[in-house]
Amino acid sequence: MNRIAKIFSLVTAGLILISSCNDKGTDSPFGEILNRPPYAGLTDSIKQEPQNDELFFRRAVLLNTNNLPEPALADFKTAWEIKKDERYAYGISNLLLDKKPDSAILFLKQSLADLPNSFLLQLTIARSYDAQGRTDEALKLCNEILQKNPEQVDVIKMKAALLSKKGNIAEAISILEKAYQLTPYDIDLNYDLAYKYAENKNAKVIILCDSLIRIDTLNLHAEPYYYKGIYFSNINNKEKALALFDDAIKHDYNYLNAYIEKARVLYDQKKFGDALKAAQLANTISPKFPDAYFWVAKCQEAMGQKEEATINYQRAYGLDNSFTEAKEAADKLK
């Protein structure tokens, strides 16, 4: 009996050891996170099925949704080790792209050896190039993808964005119009095209935005009025622009850009007090919106309130360190 008991004890110890080796939730450096809600259920399932790639993927997505990129990256990598699925490669590359674009590109090129026909991974490489400022390389890759898949709208949209960066606005608009013909129901595409029309004084923005207003049966969207407002502002019809920015605000009280554009128009008309009120409203809605502080400061400066203007320029720069115009304006007032 003692010998049998000893054998049973050894077997039990072995099973415990095997279980602990397979327990990704416990052995992981993120074990404390993975063993609490909302991840604990998936972690328990992973303990039961340690080779189930889908479980790791689901947990990775949940972790990433909750702004936990490090454990999410670990789970995406485990899922990829188990099965070469482009979703897993895409998850890995997107997380690497934020802080390690070089590593993202290297991984993507390696993953394409396993999935050579994945245009999604090719597009992600192009995005990685773009993140590094390698615009020409990104554009070249987009062109290569489109030669094989000419109707891939996401690639067309990226090519348009890259062309805009290079200053080829007319070509970018032409390409977006082609994408629109393919997917006229893509709202983000509609907005992108409308904005480019408006910024470039192209009257096509009116027809496009009016069509968006017609399909907005619940009268919820501010964007069409906003883009029309930018167009009329750019062609120097300031009163029409102001009316449209007010329409945008009526449709969405929290549409901050409409307040800023309204402040800009009023400022140009030298109505500094009214411009200040518009910028202050945006500031009230969102105290962390740097553009609001900037335009509050511009109005204060124009009204001779230099000390207050300096403080608000500094606040704008403090919220966005790339806002060099705000820093330069503050420095001039010191």
C-alpha positions in Angstrom: 0.0 0.0 0.0 2.9 2.4 0.8 4.4 1.7 -2.6 1.1 2.4 -4.4 0.6 5.5 -2.3 4.1 6.7 -3.2 3.4 6.1 -6.9 0.1 7.9 -6.7 1.8 10.8 -5.0 4.4 11.0 -7.7 1.8 10.9 -10.5 -0.2 13.7 -8.7 2.9 15.8 -8.4 3.6 15.3 -12.1 0.1 16.3 -13.1 0.4 19.4 -11.0 3.7 20.3 -12.6 2.3 19.8 -16.1 -0.8 21.9 -15.2 1.4 24.7 -13.9 3.5 24.6 -17.1 0.3 24.9 -19.2 -1.2 27.6 -17.0 -0.6 30.7 -19.0 -2.5 32.9 -16.6 -0.4 31.9 -13.6 3.0 31.6 -15.1 2.7 34.8 -17.1 4.3 37.9 -15.7 0.8 39.4 -16.0 -0.8 36.6 -13.9 -2.3 39.0 -11.4 -4.2 40.8 -14.2 -5.1 37.7 -16.1 -6.7 35.9 -13.1 -9.1 38.7 -12.3 -12.3 39.8 -14.0 -13.0 40.3 -16.9 -10.1 38.1 -18.0 -10.4 35.3 -15.4 -13.0 33.3 -17.4 -10.8 33.2 -20.5 -7.7 32.4 -18.4 -9.5 29.4 -16.9 -10.5 28.3 -20.4 -6.9 28.6 -21.6 -5.8 26.4 -18.7 -8.1 23.8 -20.0 -7.2 24.3 -23.7 -3.6 25.7 -23.8 -3.4 25.2 -27.6 -6.6 27.0 -28.5 -5.4 30.1 -30.4 -8.8 31.6 -30.5 -8.9 31.9 -26.7 -5.6 33.8 -26.6 -6.9 36.0 -29.4 -10.1 36.8 -27.6 -8.2 37.6 -24.4 -5.7 39.8 -26.3 -8.5 41.8 -27.8 -10.2 42.3 -24.4 -6.9 43.4 -22.9 -6.1 45.8 -25.7 -9.6 47.2 -25.5 -9.0 47.9 -21.8 -5.7 49.7 -22.6 -3.3 46.9 -21.4 -1.0 46.6 -24.5 1.8 44.6 -22.9 -0.3 41.5 -21.9 -2.3 41.9 -25.1 0.9 41.7 -27.1 1.9 38.6 -25.3 -1.4 36.9 -26.0 -1.4 37.9 -29.7 2.1 36.4 -30.0 1.0 33.2 -28.3 -1.9 32.9 -30.7 0.4 33.5 -33.7 2.8 30.8 -32.4 -0.1 28.3 -32.4 -1.6 29.3 -35.7 -0.5 31.6 -38.5 -3.6 33.8 -38.7 -3.5 37.3 -40.2 -5.7 38.6 -37.4 -3.0 37.7 -34.9 -0.2 39.2 -37.0 -2.2 42.4 -37.4 -2.7 42.6 -33.7 1.0 42.2 -33.0 2.0 44.7 -35.6 -0.5 47.3 -34.5 0.8 47.2 -30.9 4.4 47.3 -32.0 3.7 50.2 -34.3 3.0 52.6 -31.5 6.4 52.4 -29.9 8.6 50.2 -32.1 7.8 50.8 -35.8 11.1 49.2 -36.9 10.1 46.0 -35.0 6.6 46.2 -36.5 8.0 46.3 -40.1 10.5 43.4 -39.4 7.7 41.2 -37.9 5.3 42.0 -40.8 7.9 41.1 -43.4 8.5 37.8 -41.6 4.8 37.1 -41.3 4.3 37.6 -45.0 6.5 34.6 -45.6 3.7 32.6 -43.9 0.8 34.6 -45.4 2.2 36.0 -48.8 -1.3 36.9 -50.1 -2.4 39.0 -47.1 -3.0 42.5 -48.4 -4.0 43.5 -44.8 -0.4 42.9 -43.7 1.0 44.6 -46.7 -1.2 47.6 -45.9 0.0 47.6 -42.3 3.6 47.7 -43.6 2.7 50.8 -45.6 1.2 52.3 -42.4 4.4 51.5 -40.6 6.5 53.3 -43.2 4.1 56.2 -42.9 4.6 56.3 -39.1 8.3 56.6 -39.7 7.9 59.4 -42.2 8.9 57.1 -45.1 6.1 58.5 -47.2 7.6 57.5 -50.6 8.1 53.9 -49.5 4.6 53.8 -48.2 3.2 55.2 -51.4 5.2 52.7 -53.5 3.8 49.8 -51.5 0.2 51.1 -51.8 0.7 51.3 -55.6 2.0 47.7 -55.6 -1.0 46.5 -53.7 -3.4 48.4 -56.0 -1.9 46.8 -59.1 -3.1 43.5 -57.8 -6.2 44.7 -56.0 -7.4 47.9 -57.6 -10.6 48.1 -55.7 -9.2 47.9 -52.2 -10.8 51.1 -50.8 -8.7 51.2 -47.6 -5.5 51.2 -49.7 -7.0 53.9 -52.0 -7.8 56.1 -48.9 -4.3 55.6 -47.6 -2.7 56.5 -50.9 -4.8 59.7 -51.0 -3.6 60.6 -47.5 0.0 60.0 -48.5 -0.4 62.1 -51.6 -1.9 64.9 -49.4 1.2 64.8 -47.3 3.3 65.3 -50.4 1.2 68.2 -51.4 -0.5 66.5 -54.3 -4.0 67.6 -53.3 -5.6 67.4 -56.8 -4.5 63.8 -57.2 -5.5 62.9 -53.7 -9.0 64.3 -54.4 -9.2 62.4 -57.7 -8.3 59.1 -55.9 -10.8 59.7 -53.1 -13.5 60.3 -55.8 -12.7 56.9 -57.2 -13.0 55.3 -53.8 -16.3 57.1 -53.3 -17.6 55.5 -56.6 -16.8 52.1 -55.1 -18.2 52.7 -51.6 -20.5 55.7 -51.5 -21.9 54.5 -48.2 -18.5 54.8 -46.4 -19.3 57.8 -44.1 -15.6 58.4 -43.1 -14.7 58.5 -46.8 -17.6 61.0 -47.4 -16.2 63.2 -44.6 -12.6 63.0 -45.8 -13.7 63.9 -49.4 -15.9 66.7 -48.1 -13.2 68.2 -46.0 -10.7 68.2 -49.0 -13.3 69.8 -51.2 -14.0 72.5 -48.6 -10.3 73.2 -47.9 -9.6 73.6 -51.6 -12.6 75.8 -52.4 -14.3 73.0 -54.5 -18.0 73.6 -54.9 -18.6 69.9 -55.1 -18.7 70.0 -51.3 -22.2 71.5 -51.4 -23.7 68.6 -53.4 -21.9 66.0 -51.3 -22.9 67.5 -48.0 -26.5 68.1 -49.1 -26.7 64.4 -49.9 -25.4 63.5 -46.4 -28.0 65.9 -44.9 -30.8 64.2 -46.8 -29.9 60.7 -45.6 -29.6 61.9 -42.0 -33.3 61.4 -41.3 -32.7 61.8 -37.5 -30.9 65.1 -37.9 -28.0 64.1 -35.8 -24.9 64.9 -37.7 -23.1 68.2 -37.6 -20.3 67.3 -40.0 -22.1 68.3 -43.3 -22.9 71.8 -42.0 -19.3 72.1 -40.7 -17.7 71.2 -44.0 -20.0 73.6 -45.9 -19.1 76.3 -43.4 -15.4 75.8 -44.1 -16.0 76.1 -47.8 -17.9 79.4 -47.5 -15.3 80.7 -45.1 -12.6 79.9 -47.6 -14.4 81.7 -50.5 -14.9 84.6 -48.1 -18.6 84.4 -47.6 -18.2 84.9 -43.9 -21.9 85.4 -42.9 -22.9 82.2 -44.7 -20.1 80.4 -43.0 -21.1 81.6 -39.5 -24.7 80.5 -40.1 -23.5 77.0 -41.1 -21.2 76.7 -38.1 -24.2 77.6 -35.9 -26.2 74.9 -37.7 -23.4 72.4 -36.9 -23.5 73.4 -33.2 -27.3 73.1 -33.1 -27.0 69.5 -34.4 -24.2 68.7 -32.0 -23.5 71.0 -29.1 -20.2 69.3 -28.4 -18.8 69.7 -31.9 -15.7 71.6 -30.8 -14.3 72.3 -34.2 -17.4 74.3 -35.2 -16.8 76.7 -32.2 -13.2 77.1 -33.2 -14.0 77.9 -36.9 -16.7 80.3 -35.7 -14.2 82.0 -33.5 -11.7 82.2 -36.4 -14.3 83.9 -38.7 -15.3 86.4 -36.0 -11.7 87.1 -35.3 -11.1 87.8 -39.0 -14.0 90.2 -38.9 -12.3 91.9 -35.9 -15.3 91.0 -33.7 -12.9 90.0 -30.9 -15.4 89.9 -28.1 -17.8 87.6 -30.0 -14.8 85.4 -31.1 -13.7 85.2 -27.5 -17.1 84.0 -26.4 -17.1 81.2 -29.0 -13.7 80.0 -28.0 -14.6 80.1 -24.3 -17.7 78.0 -25.0 -15.4 75.3 -26.6 -13.1 75.6 -23.6 -16.1 75.1 -21.2 -17.2 72.0 -23.0 -13.7 70.5 -23.1 -11.1 72.0 -20.7 -8.4 69.9 -22.3 -8.9 71.2 -25.9 -5.7 73.1 -26.8 -7.2 74.9 -29.8 -9.8 76.6 -27.5 -7.1 78.0 -25.2 -5.2 79.2 -28.3 -8.1 81.1 -29.7 -9.0 82.5 -26.3 -5.5 83.8 -26.1 -5.5 85.3 -29.7 -8.7 87.2 -28.8 -7.3 88.4 -25.5 -4.1 89.5 -27.2 -6.1 91.4 -29.8 -8.1 93.1 -26.9 -4.8 94.1 -25.2 -5.0 91.5 -22.4 -1.5 90.4 -22.9 -0.9 88.7 -19.5 -4.0 86.6 -19.8 -3.2 85.8 -23.4 0.3 84.6 -22.4 -1.1 82.2 -19.9 -3.6 80.7 -22.3 -1.0 80.3 -25.1 1.1 78.4 -22.5 -1.9 76.3 -21.6 -2.5 75.4 -25.2 1.2 74.4 -25.6 1.1 72.5 -22.3 -1.8 70.3 -23.6 -0.1 69.7 -27.0 3.7 70.0 -27.2 3.5 69.9 -31.0 1.5 73.2 -30.9 4.6 75.3 -31.6 2.5 78.2 -32.9 1.1 78.6 -29.3 4.6 78.5 -27.8 5.9 81.1 -30.2 3.0 83.4 -29.6 3.5 83.1 -25.8 7.2 83.8 -26.1 6.6 87.0 -28.2 4.4 88.4 -25.4 6.9 87.8 -22.6 
